[in-house]
Amino acid sequence: MDKPYASTVIKADADEVWAFLRDFGNLEQWLPGITTCEIEDGGALAPGAVRRIDGAGGVFRERLLSLDDAGRSLTYEIIECPLPVRDYRATCRVAPVTDTGEAFVEWHASFEADDPGRVAKIFARGVFAPGLDSLRKRFG
């Protein structure tokens, strides 16, 4: 597993979930282990925005690369973190489940690392899965 991936179905309308998830500066409201998330540079809803995240894993700084309301997706990159990764880019996407009216949410990333399997597990199991679980409970 060199590319971390997680997904879930949330019992809420895709537009409602996207309206919450698209805020690049609200990570501490739904991602376990995050104590603060603040926008250091730019606006929280504009590509180029940089957020500083403090949590159990240390300090992360991430830059919003794209925000696509029509496609309900956002892509960001890590510009500073305590993990041994390079060229990290991740995307969160929300899609409607047409037969139930629920939302399908997926979160995936690509990166370079000396031990990609180990780092992928850290992101998939330690960040993406608990984050999506928390997001699902928020709307459940």
N, C-alpha and C positions, 0 to 999 in steps of 0.2 A: 504494500500500500504506500506508494510514493506520492500520491496525490490525495490529501485528506478530503473527505466528503461526508456530509451528513444531511439527512432530510427528515421531514416530519409533515404530518397533516394536522392543521389547526382548525378547530370548530369555530370558524369566523369567516367572514367575507374577505376575499383576497385584497380588495381595496382598503378595507379597515386595517388589516395586518400591515399592508404596505405603508399606509399613512403613518403608522408607528415606527416601522423598521427603517424607513427612509431617512430618519433623523440621525445623522452621523455623530451627533454629540450626546446621545442618550444611553450609551452602552451600560453605564452603571445601573440603569433601571431594569435591565433584564439579563445581563450576563453574569453568572455566579463568579464570585471572587474579585470582582472589580469594585474598588472603593471610590474612585473618582474617574470621570471622563470629561475633559474640557477641551473646547476648541481653542487652539493656540493661535491659529492663523486662518483667516478667511471666514466665510459663513458656513454654518453647519449643513446647509443644503446646496453648496456650490462646489463643483469640482475644483481641486486645489486646496480645499480646507484641510488643515492638519489637526488631528486630535491627539491629546496626551492621555494615556490610560495608566492609572496606578492600580496595582492589585497584588495578589499573593505571588504572582510570577515575576514581579518587578515592574519596570517602566517600559511602556511601548509607545512609540509615536507612529501614527499612520496617516497617510494622505489619501483623500478621496479622489479617485481618478475619473469616475463617471457616475452619473445618477440618471437613470432612464425611467421616467415615470410611466411611459407607455408600455415598456417591457417589465415594469416593476422589478428593476434590478439596480444594484450598486456594486461598483468594483473599487477596491482600495489596495494600497501597497503599504508594506511595513518599511519605514525609513530608519527606525532604531528599535532594537529589542535585545533582551538578554539571551535569546536563543541563537544557536549557530545556523542562521539561515541567510540566504542571499536571494535577491530577485523575487521576493515573496509578493504574490498578487492573489487576492481572494475576491470572490463574487458571492453575493447573497441575492436570491431571486425568489419572488412570490408569484405563484400562478394559481388561477382558479381551478378547483376540482369541479368540473361542469355538472356532474350528475348529483352532487350532494350540496353544492354551494359552499364548500369548505375551501381552505387555502392550503396549497402545497408549497412548502418552503424548503429551499435547498441552499447549502453553504459549501463551497469548495474552494480549493486553493492550488496554486502551483508555486514551486520554489526550487532553489538549489541548496544543497547541504552536503556535508561530508558523510552524514549518516541519514539519508533521506527517509528510510523506513521508520527509524526511531522518531524523527521530528514529525513525520506525518501522523504517527500515532498520538503524539502529544497534542497536536491540533485537533485531530478528529475526535479523540476520546476525552481530552481535557478542556477543549474550548467549544468546538462546534456542537457536539452531541448535548452537553449540558446546557449550552446556550439555547439551542432549539427546544429542548425540554422545558426550560424556564419560559420561553416565549409561548409555547403551547399552553402551559398552565396559566399564564397571564390572560389568555383569551378564553380559557376553558371554564 
